[in-house]
Amino acid sequence: MSDDPDKKGRALELVLNAWDQALAEGAEPEIIASVAIYAALADMVDRYGSEAVAEFCASLPQRARNGEFTL
């Protein structure tokens, strides 16, 4: 997985643009969030396997508490 900050920044920009488009078309934020998480996890399981993804998900509560997902 690439840790290139430029690539991550561009990817985040694209995802946020898609999010805004979905909102503009009437999708509810909770539904967008749910399907975005589903899509991300499904892709990660395909690439890295379910055990690696389960371990990644186990780290999410502390990362959220640490403010890592605050824009």
Backbone as XML, in Angstrom:
<?xml version="1.0"?>
<chain id="A" units="angstrom">
  <residue number="1" name="MET">
    <atom name="N" x="0.851" y="-1.169" z="0.000"/>
    <atom name="CA" x="0.000" y="0.000" z="0.000"/>
    <atom name="C" x="0.895" y="1.229" z="0.000"/>
  </residue>
  <residue number="2" name="SER">
    <atom name="N" x="0.571" y="2.191" z="-0.820"/>
    <atom name="CA" x="1.370" y="3.403" z="-0.952"/>
    <atom name="C" x="1.094" y="4.362" z="0.195"/>
  </residue>
  <residue number="3" name="ASP">
    <atom name="N" x="2.158" y="4.939" z="0.738"/>
    <atom name="CA" x="2.015" y="5.962" z="1.775"/>
    <atom name="C" x="2.336" y="7.338" z="1.218"/>
  </residue>
  <residue number="4" name="ASP">
    <atom name="N" x="2.335" y="7.477" z="-0.100"/>
    <atom name="CA" x="2.631" y="8.745" z="-0.752"/>
    <atom name="C" x="1.567" y="9.770" z="-0.371"/>
  </residue>
  <residue number="5" name="PRO">
    <atom name="N" x="1.947" y="10.832" z="0.355"/>
    <atom name="CA" x="0.947" y="11.813" z="0.799"/>
    <atom name="C" x="0.227" y="12.512" z="-0.350"/>
  </residue>
  <residue number="6" name="ASP">
    <atom name="N" x="0.905" y="12.725" z="-1.471"/>
    <atom name="CA" x="0.246" y="13.356" z="-2.621"/>
    <atom name="C" x="-0.844" y="12.456" z="-3.188"/>
  </residue>
  <residue number="7" name="LYS">
    <atom name="N" x="-0.536" y="11.171" z="-3.309"/>
    <atom name="CA" x="-1.531" y="10.222" z="-3.825"/>
    <atom name="C" x="-2.703" y="10.087" z="-2.859"/>
  </residue>
  <residue number="8" name="LYS">
    <atom name="N" x="-2.407" y="10.040" z="-1.559"/>
    <atom name="CA" x="-3.477" y="9.947" z="-0.566"/>
    <atom name="C" x="-4.348" y="11.201" z="-0.591"/>
  </residue>
  <residue number="9" name="GLY">
    <atom name="N" x="-3.712" y="12.350" z="-0.693"/>
    <atom name="CA" x="-4.466" y="13.604" z="-0.742"/>
    <atom name="C" x="-5.376" y="13.662" z="-1.946"/>
  </residue>
  <residue number="10" name="ARG">
    <atom name="N" x="-4.861" y="13.253" z="-3.095"/>
    <atom name="CA" x="-5.674" y="13.264" z="-4.322"/>
    <atom name="C" x="-6.816" y="12.264" z="-4.215"/>
  </residue>
  <residue number="11" name="ALA">
    <atom name="N" x="-6.534" y="11.082" z="-3.677"/>
    <atom name="CA" x="-7.582" y="10.080" z="-3.515"/>
    <atom name="C" x="-8.669" y="10.591" z="-2.569"/>
  </residue>
  <residue number="12" name="LEU">
    <atom name="N" x="-8.274" y="11.233" z="-1.469"/>
    <atom name="CA" x="-9.256" y="11.785" z="-0.545"/>
    <atom name="C" x="-10.097" y="12.855" z="-1.229"/>
  </residue>
  <residue number="13" name="GLU">
    <atom name="N" x="-9.459" y="13.695" z="-2.013"/>
    <atom name="CA" x="-10.183" y="14.733" z="-2.750"/>
    <atom name="C" x="-11.231" y="14.112" z="-3.667"/>
  </residue>
  <residue number="14" name="LEU">
    <atom name="N" x="-10.864" y="13.067" z="-4.383"/>
    <atom name="CA" x="-11.803" y="12.405" z="-5.291"/>
    <atom name="C" x="-12.967" y="11.773" z="-4.541"/>
  </residue>
  <residue number="15" name="VAL">
    <atom name="N" x="-12.666" y="11.122" z="-3.427"/>
    <atom name="CA" x="-13.725" y="10.487" z="-2.632"/>
    <atom name="C" x="-14.660" y="11.546" z="-2.056"/>
  </residue>
  <residue number="16" name="LEU">
    <atom name="N" x="-14.108" y="12.646" z="-1.537"/>
    <atom name="CA" x="-14.951" y="13.710" z="-0.985"/>
    <atom name="C" x="-15.812" y="14.364" z="-2.072"/>
  </residue>
  <residue number="17" name="ASN">
    <atom name="N" x="-15.285" y="14.476" z="-3.270"/>
    <atom name="CA" x="-16.083" y="14.993" z="-4.389"/>
    <atom name="C" x="-17.243" y="14.054" z="-4.708"/>
  </residue>
  <residue number="18" name="ALA">
    <atom name="N" x="-16.971" y="12.749" z="-4.707"/>
    <atom name="CA" x="-18.032" y="11.766" z="-4.948"/>
    <atom name="C" x="-19.069" y="11.827" z="-3.819"/>
  </residue>
  <residue number="19" name="TRP">
    <atom name="N" x="-18.604" y="12.018" z="-2.598"/>
    <atom name="CA" x="-19.503" y="12.146" z="-1.446"/>
    <atom name="C" x="-20.433" y="13.341" z="-1.652"/>
  </residue>
  <residue number="20" name="ASP">
    <atom name="N" x="-19.842" y="14.483" z="-2.002"/>
    <atom name="CA" x="-20.642" y="15.692" z="-2.240"/>
    <atom name="C" x="-21.651" y="15.481" z="-3.368"/>
  </residue>
  <residue number="21" name="GLN">
    <atom name="N" x="-21.254" y="14.782" z="-4.403"/>
    <atom name="CA" x="-22.163" y="14.498" z="-5.521"/>
    <atom name="C" x="-23.333" y="13.633" z="-5.066"/>
  </residue>
  <residue number="22" name="ALA">
    <atom name="N" x="-23.036" y="12.627" z="-4.259"/>
    <atom name="CA" x="-24.098" y="11.762" z="-3.744"/>
    <atom name="C" x="-25.069" y="12.560" z="-2.874"/>
  </residue>
  <residue number="23" name="LEU">
    <atom name="N" x="-24.539" y="13.442" z="-2.031"/>
    <atom name="CA" x="-25.399" y="14.307" z="-1.217"/>
    <atom name="C" x="-26.273" y="15.188" z="-2.108"/>
  </residue>
  <residue number="24" name="ALA">
    <atom name="N" x="-25.669" y="15.759" z="-3.144"/>
    <atom name="CA" x="-26.403" y="16.640" z="-4.055"/>
    <atom name="C" x="-27.527" y="15.900" z="-4.768"/>
  </residue>
  <residue number="25" name="GLU">
    <atom name="N" x="-27.365" y="14.598" z="-4.943"/>
    <atom name="CA" x="-28.389" y="13.804" z="-5.614"/>
    <atom name="C" x="-29.393" y="13.196" z="-4.641"/>
  </residue>
  <residue number="26" name="GLY">
    <atom name="N" x="-29.288" y="13.609" z="-3.362"/>
    <atom name="CA" x="-30.299" y="13.204" z="-2.394"/>
    <atom name="C" x="-29.965" y="12.023" z="-1.512"/>
  </residue>
  <residue number="27" name="ALA">
    <atom name="N" x="-28.787" y="11.453" z="-1.635"/>
    <atom name="CA" x="-28.424" y="10.336" z="-0.767"/>
    <atom name="C" x="-28.196" y="10.850" z="0.657"/>
  </residue>
  <residue number="28" name="GLU">
    <atom name="N" x="-28.596" y="10.062" z="1.631"/>
    <atom name="CA" x="-28.423" y="10.439" z="3.025"/>
    <atom name="C" x="-26.981" y="10.152" z="3.459"/>
  </residue>
  <residue number="29" name="PRO">
    <atom name="N" x="-26.403" y="11.036" z="4.282"/>
    <atom name="CA" x="-25.002" y="10.860" z="4.700"/>
    <atom name="C" x="-24.719" y="9.499" z="5.335"/>
  </residue>
  <residue number="30" name="GLU">
    <atom name="N" x="-25.645" y="8.987" z="6.147"/>
    <atom name="CA" x="-25.438" y="7.700" z="6.812"/>
    <atom name="C" x="-25.359" y="6.565" z="5.798"/>
  </residue>
  <residue number="31" name="ILE">
    <atom name="N" x="-26.161" y="6.665" z="4.748"/>
    <atom name="CA" x="-26.144" y="5.623" z="3.707"/>
    <atom name="C" x="-24.849" y="5.719" z="2.910"/>
  </residue>
  <residue number="32" name="ILE">
    <atom name="N" x="-24.439" y="6.932" z="2.575"/>
    <atom name="CA" x="-23.176" y="7.102" z="1.848"/>
    <atom name="C" x="-22.029" y="6.522" z="2.670"/>
  </residue>
  <residue number="33" name="ALA">
    <atom name="N" x="-21.996" y="6.843" z="3.950"/>
    <atom name="CA" x="-20.933" y="6.349" z="4.829"/>
    <atom name="C" x="-20.933" y="4.822" z="4.863"/>
  </residue>
  <residue number="34" name="SER">
    <atom name="N" x="-22.110" y="4.243" z="5.016"/>
    <atom name="CA" x="-22.207" y="2.793" z="5.097"/>
    <atom name="C" x="-21.699" y="2.110" z="3.828"/>
  </residue>
  <residue number="35" name="VAL">
    <atom name="N" x="-22.124" y="2.601" z="2.673"/>
    <atom name="CA" x="-21.683" y="1.955" z="1.436"/>
    <atom name="C" x="-20.212" y="2.240" z="1.145"/>
  </residue>
  <residue number="36" name="ALA">
    <atom name="N" x="-19.725" y="3.405" z="1.570"/>
    <atom name="CA" x="-18.298" y="3.703" z="1.378"/>
    <atom name="C" x="-17.436" y="2.762" z="2.218"/>
  </residue>
  <residue number="37" name="ILE">
    <atom name="N" x="-17.843" y="2.551" z="3.468"/>
    <atom name="CA" x="-17.100" y="1.621" z="4.333"/>
    <atom name="C" x="-17.170" y="0.214" z="3.765"/>
  </residue>
  <residue number="38" name="TYR">
    <atom name="N" x="-18.358" y="-0.196" z="3.331"/>
    <atom name="CA" x="-18.508" y="-1.521" z="2.733"/>
    <atom name="C" x="-17.579" y="-1.697" z="1.535"/>
  </residue>
  <residue number="39" name="ALA">
    <atom name="N" x="-17.591" y="-0.721" z="0.637"/>
    <atom name="CA" x="-16.766" y="-0.815" z="-0.573"/>
    <atom name="C" x="-15.286" y="-0.884" z="-0.210"/>
  </residue>
  <residue number="40" name="ALA">
    <atom name="N" x="-14.878" y="-0.061" z="0.734"/>
    <atom name="CA" x="-13.468" y="-0.051" z="1.136"/>
    <atom name="C" x="-13.067" y="-1.389" z="1.751"/>
  </residue>
  <residue number="41" name="LEU">
    <atom name="N" x="-13.876" y="-1.893" z="2.673"/>
    <atom name="CA" x="-13.534" y="-3.156" z="3.327"/>
    <atom name="C" x="-13.575" y="-4.327" z="2.352"/>
  </residue>
  <residue number="42" name="ALA">
    <atom name="N" x="-14.548" y="-4.328" z="1.446"/>
    <atom name="CA" x="-14.620" y="-5.412" z="0.459"/>
    <atom name="C" x="-13.371" y="-5.422" z="-0.415"/>
  </residue>
  <residue number="43" name="ASP">
    <atom name="N" x="-12.921" y="-4.241" z="-0.834"/>
    <atom name="CA" x="-11.708" y="-4.161" z="-1.640"/>
    <atom name="C" x="-10.490" y="-4.619" z="-0.842"/>
  </residue>
  <residue number="44" name="MET">
    <atom name="N" x="-10.414" y="-4.189" z="0.411"/>
    <atom name="CA" x="-9.272" y="-4.575" z="1.249"/>
    <atom name="C" x="-9.247" y="-6.083" z="1.491"/>
  </residue>
  <residue number="45" name="VAL">
    <atom name="N" x="-10.408" y="-6.698" z="1.740"/>
    <atom name="CA" x="-10.459" y="-8.148" z="1.935"/>
    <atom name="C" x="-9.979" y="-8.855" z="0.675"/>
  </residue>
  <residue number="46" name="ASP">
    <atom name="N" x="-10.402" y="-8.352" z="-0.474"/>
    <atom name="CA" x="-9.973" y="-8.945" z="-1.742"/>
    <atom name="C" x="-8.457" y="-8.859" z="-1.907"/>
  </residue>
  <residue number="47" name="ARG">
    <atom name="N" x="-7.869" y="-7.749" z="-1.501"/>
    <atom name="CA" x="-6.432" y="-7.534" z="-1.674"/>
    <atom name="C" x="-5.580" y="-8.176" z="-0.599"/>
  </residue>
  <residue number="48" name="TYR">
    <atom name="N" x="-6.018" y="-8.097" z="0.671"/>
    <atom name="CA" x="-5.157" y="-8.471" z="1.795"/>
    <atom name="C" x="-5.658" y="-9.656" z="2.611"/>
  </residue>
  <residue number="49" name="GLY">
    <atom name="N" x="-6.904" y="-10.055" z="2.403"/>
    <atom name="CA" x="-7.470" y="-11.167" z="3.149"/>
    <atom name="C" x="-8.255" y="-10.705" z="4.364"/>
  </residue>
  <residue number="50" name="SER">
    <atom name="N" x="-9.146" y="-11.569" z="4.803"/>
    <atom name="CA" x="-10.065" y="-11.191" z="5.874"/>
    <atom name="C" x="-9.370" y="-11.008" z="7.217"/>
  </residue>
  <residue number="51" name="GLU">
    <atom name="N" x="-8.360" y="-11.793" z="7.505"/>
    <atom name="CA" x="-7.675" y="-11.665" z="8.802"/>
    <atom name="C" x="-6.953" y="-10.329" z="8.913"/>
  </residue>
  <residue number="52" name="ALA">
    <atom name="N" x="-6.274" y="-9.921" z="7.865"/>
    <atom name="CA" x="-5.574" y="-8.632" z="7.888"/>
    <atom name="C" x="-6.569" y="-7.486" z="8.045"/>
  </residue>
  <residue number="53" name="VAL">
    <atom name="N" x="-7.714" y="-7.597" z="7.393"/>
    <atom name="CA" x="-8.728" y="-6.550" z="7.486"/>
    <atom name="C" x="-9.345" y="-6.540" z="8.883"/>
  </residue>
  <residue number="54" name="ALA">
    <atom name="N" x="-9.567" y="-7.713" z="9.463"/>
    <atom name="CA" x="-10.096" y="-7.778" z="10.829"/>
    <atom name="C" x="-9.136" y="-7.110" z="11.805"/>
  </residue>
  <residue number="55" name="GLU">
    <atom name="N" x="-7.838" y="-7.344" z="11.644"/>
    <atom name="CA" x="-6.843" y="-6.696" z="12.502"/>
    <atom name="C" x="-6.852" y="-5.183" z="12.302"/>
  </residue>
  <residue number="56" name="PHE">
    <atom name="N" x="-6.943" y="-4.746" z="11.052"/>
    <atom name="CA" x="-7.033" y="-3.321" z="10.759"/>
    <atom name="C" x="-8.256" y="-2.712" z="11.449"/>
  </residue>
  <residue number="57" name="CYS">
    <atom name="N" x="-9.405" y="-3.380" z="11.319"/>
    <atom name="CA" x="-10.637" y="-2.867" z="11.918"/>
    <atom name="C" x="-10.538" y="-2.802" z="13.440"/>
  </residue>
  <residue number="58" name="ALA">
    <atom name="N" x="-9.817" y="-3.724" z="14.043"/>
    <atom name="CA" x="-9.653" y="-3.714" z="15.500"/>
    <atom name="C" x="-8.902" y="-2.474" z="15.973"/>
  </residue>
  <residue number="59" name="SER">
    <atom name="N" x="-8.104" y="-1.863" z="15.092"/>
    <atom name="CA" x="-7.345" y="-0.662" z="15.461"/>
    <atom name="C" x="-8.166" y="0.619" z="15.320"/>
  </residue>
  <residue number="60" name="LEU">
    <atom name="N" x="-9.325" y="0.537" z="14.705"/>
    <atom name="CA" x="-10.099" y="1.737" z="14.393"/>
    <atom name="C" x="-10.632" y="2.488" z="15.615"/>
  </residue>
  <residue number="61" name="PRO">
    <atom name="N" x="-11.131" y="1.815" z="16.658"/>
    <atom name="CA" x="-11.647" y="2.589" z="17.792"/>
    <atom name="C" x="-10.602" y="3.533" z="18.400"/>
  </residue>
  <residue number="62" name="GLN">
    <atom name="N" x="-9.409" y="3.059" z="18.635"/>
    <atom name="CA" x="-8.380" y="3.913" z="19.223"/>
    <atom name="C" x="-7.960" y="5.024" z="18.262"/>
  </residue>
  <residue number="63" name="ARG">
    <atom name="N" x="-7.869" y="4.702" z="16.993"/>
    <atom name="CA" x="-7.509" y="5.722" z="16.006"/>
    <atom name="C" x="-8.569" y="6.821" z="15.948"/>
  </residue>
  <residue number="64" name="ALA">
    <atom name="N" x="-9.842" y="6.439" z="16.043"/>
    <atom name="CA" x="-10.921" y="7.435" z="16.057"/>
    <atom name="C" x="-10.825" y="8.295" z="17.316"/>
  </residue>
  <residue number="65" name="ARG">
    <atom name="N" x="-10.560" y="7.653" z="18.464"/>
    <atom name="CA" x="-10.421" y="8.399" z="19.714"/>
    <atom name="C" x="-9.238" y="9.367" z="19.667"/>
  </residue>
  <residue number="66" name="ASN">
    <atom name="N" x="-8.223" y="9.015" z="18.920"/>
    <atom name="CA" x="-7.034" y="9.858" z="18.780"/>
    <atom name="C" x="-7.228" y="10.998" z="17.777"/>
  </residue>
  <residue number="67" name="GLY">
    <atom name="N" x="-8.400" y="11.049" z="17.147"/>
    <atom name="CA" x="-8.694" y="12.135" z="16.223"/>
    <atom name="C" x="-8.167" y="11.928" z="14.815"/>
  </residue>
  <residue number="68" name="GLU">
    <atom name="N" x="-7.743" y="10.725" z="14.502"/>
    <atom name="CA" x="-7.146" y="10.466" z="13.181"/>
    <atom name="C" x="-8.110" y="10.693" z="12.026"/>
  </residue>
  <residue number="69" name="PHE">
    <atom name="N" x="-9.408" y="10.593" z="12.277"/>
    <atom name="CA" x="-10.382" y="10.699" z="11.188"/>
    <atom name="C" x="-11.114" y="12.038" z="11.176"/>
  </residue>
  <residue number="70" name="THR">
    <atom name="N" x="-10.570" y="13.011" z="11.873"/>
    <atom name="CA" x="-11.148" y="14.341" z="11.889"/>
    <atom name="C" x="-10.587" y="15.119" z="10.702"/>
  </residue>
  <residue number="71" name="LEU">
    <atom name="N" x="-11.483" y="15.658" z="9.867"/>
    <atom name="CA" x="-11.015" y="16.379" z="8.680"/>
    <atom name="C" x="-10.551" y="17.758" z="9.039"/>
  </residue>
</chain>
